[in-house]
Amino acid sequence: MPVRIAHISDPHFGTATVDVVAALRRTLLDLSPDLVLITGDITQRARFRQFRDARRFVKSLAPLEVVAVPGNHDIPLFNVIARLFYPYWGYLKIFKGTLNREVAREDVHVLALNSTRWFRHIQGQIHPRTLRSRLKKIPDRARVRIVAYHHPMDCPKHADEKNLLKNRDEIMAILAESGVDAVLGGHIHDPFIALSSERYPTLRPLVISLAGTCLSWRIRANAPNSFNLIEVVTQDSPRLRISRYDVDRNMIFQPIQSEQFIRRGDAGWA
């Protein structure tokens, strides 16, 4: 049986559409994935009531396991004192303990990282030394390794180049040489699934998958509220199937497209 991960991103509680919230909850409970992974921008402005609404939604998904990392919108913008001295207080009230998480399902290992920085409003950054250290700790038995954080490593539109991870070239090189199979993100509200070789042609190919905004009315043209369902098969040659679910006019999330990838040994993904 494949390991199934529901990758949702950018709910932006505070701008969430009520009917879409209910539709997403129904769909996730019906799908019953092994993991629900939220890649940031949980709130619109890091306000208490927005985190409270997010906590209510996460609790409503029980018994599903939910793992999340913060996005740039989860750091206070206008409260300068909070931004400087306790930027993650709201996030940590919901997702107790740490800004980085690891979870294993069978022989699939997911490393969820914080790519935000209090001194950056849009672009994110990953510390290379921290990333290398965490990747080295992934057990050898993990046949598929997935890394997730808020800021994207690639984008379909030139207008979003400014939103990519600031030190993406260095980070992608580390991911490729460490045998990572897929990197997940969000941030730009524009779903995107591709091989890394399109932007990073000299590196071992891996899969890049971005989820759109799952709940917010702040959608982009031709990109309604959506999420991605990732199915991982580890037997023989590992395979990934990523299906994009869009909400329709009847407030039902429906699969609209699917991409499949296979790992070809040391040559990476194709």
Buried (B, 14 or more C-beta within 10 A) or exposed (E): EBBBBBBBBBBBBBBBBEEBBEBBEEBBBEBEBBBBBBBBBBBBBBBEEBBBBBBEBBEEBEEBEBBBBBBBBBBBEEBEEBBEEBBBBBBBEBBEEEBEBBBBBBBBBBBBBBBBBBEBEEBBBBBEEEBEEBBEEBEEEBBBBBBBBBBBBBBBEEEBEEBBBBBBEEBBBBBBEBBBBBBBBBBBBBBBBBBBBEBBEEBBBBBBBBBBBBBBEBBBEEBBBBBBBBBBBBEEEBBBBBBBBBBEEEBEBEEEEEBEBEBEEEEBBE
